[in-house]
Amino acid sequence: MKTERITFPNAQGLRLAARLELPEDGPPLAYALFAHCFTCSKDLTAAVHITRALSSRGIAVLRFDFTGLGESEGEFAATTFSSEVSDLVAAARFLEQEYQSPRLLIGHSLGGAAVLAAAAEIPSITAIATIAAPAKPGHLRLLLGEAAKGIEQSGQATVNFGGGDFIIRKSLLDDLETHNPLAALRRLKVALLVMHSPRDRIVGIDNATAIYQAAFHPKSFISLDPADHLLSDGRDSRYAGEMIAAWAGRYLELPEPLAPSHRSPEEAGTGVTARTEAGGFRTDLFVKGFNLVADEPLEEGGGNRGPSPYDYLLAALGACTGMTVQMYARRKGWPLEEAVVRLSQNKIHAEDCRDCDEKDRRIDRFERELELRGELDETQRQRLLEIAGHCPVHRTLTGEVQVVTTLRPDSPI
């Protein structure tokens, strides 16, 4: 995780709190802006998952709290849809001045309508992704139900929205009706990705249809079934982030983020980083520019989204074994066409091991089967079998190993 806490001023001079998600293993390939849902915050779990999925693919993302929400200054009751659009433009200008102009806008729910409205004022934008967005901001009035009548009559009312109490004024309702993002969308020359779940009970999927039909090509649609409106299941928000990153690469004309061998040494990174978030065992791995995923199987409480840590350990041993025997055969000029290594791992009692000194403990046993393909004689085959036991990973596993762990100073979410 590589996150910077920052603040920037909006048009009224209020400080808006933000977090900039940066790639783990090199400079950003592009910058993006993320707009959260109505009354939500930049730290909503879905927002974190989506922006980090993008940063893992080399796209830096700024997610911030709109005026009066989260850690940002200002009075939420005084905000309108127009002020949210203004905050987005201010965020874009901040990125332009301090980092790099954003080229991708992402908006969730009402934030999706906001990015459609703001895009015309951010000339650097070449792609927009909406998630569960209403086609018109006025859809919020329907969600307020009977409370909308009270707001119209009294000028304002306290409404429970998303589990919290918020003061909503008539000025917000009036402002919602003045905006038509679909009309603005028809004038934009950007790529559009519309993402929506047919099971969304807050903003119906007919809104996605309206947005899609209003846009010119290039445009795409991805179903988020079975997700709910807030993408409460981490698997849904991660999927959304991964799909946006894959789609955006085409329209942002990025260097190939999945081909680290073509990166500069600075872009490729120099080490290995593992990041495991709450809610499961899924772990994002950054290995010298390569993006990998580890997980545990379902029966162990994981999501089975990738190999387990022991699987990676076996893979390391297998890869090292194959490389070592091929290197030796090449040096000798032997006709080894292919080396295939099959591995497994289990626990055995120490008493089952003839070479173990301690008899009342369990040890890890790695079984390795080596298949050598090519016109090799028996002497060559036996020598390569012997060489397999000298691969560096084998020696590491069977030698004395020290693991030194230090605690890094507390970092932001």
Secondary structure, 3 states (H helix, E strand, C coil): CCEEEEEEECCCCCEEEEEEECCCCCCCCEEEEEECCCCCCCCCHHHHHHHHHHHCCCEEEEEECCCCCCCCCCCHHHCCHHHHHHHHHHHHHHHHHHCCCCCEEEEECHHHHHHHHHHHHCCCCCEEEEECCCCCCCHHHHHHCCHHHHHHHHCEEEEEECCEEEEEEHHHHHHHCCCCHHHHHHHCCCEEEEEECCCCCCCCCHHHHHHHHHCCCCEEEEECCCCCCCCCCHHHHHHHHHHHHHHHHHHCCCCCCCCHHHCCHHHHCCCEEEEECCCCCCEEEEECCEEEEECCCHHHCCCCCCCCHHHHHHHHHHHHHHHHHHHHHHHHCCCCCEEEEEEEEEEEEHHHCCCCCCCCCEEEEEEEEEEEECCCCHHHHHHHHHHHCCCHHHHHHHCCCCCCCCCCCCCCC
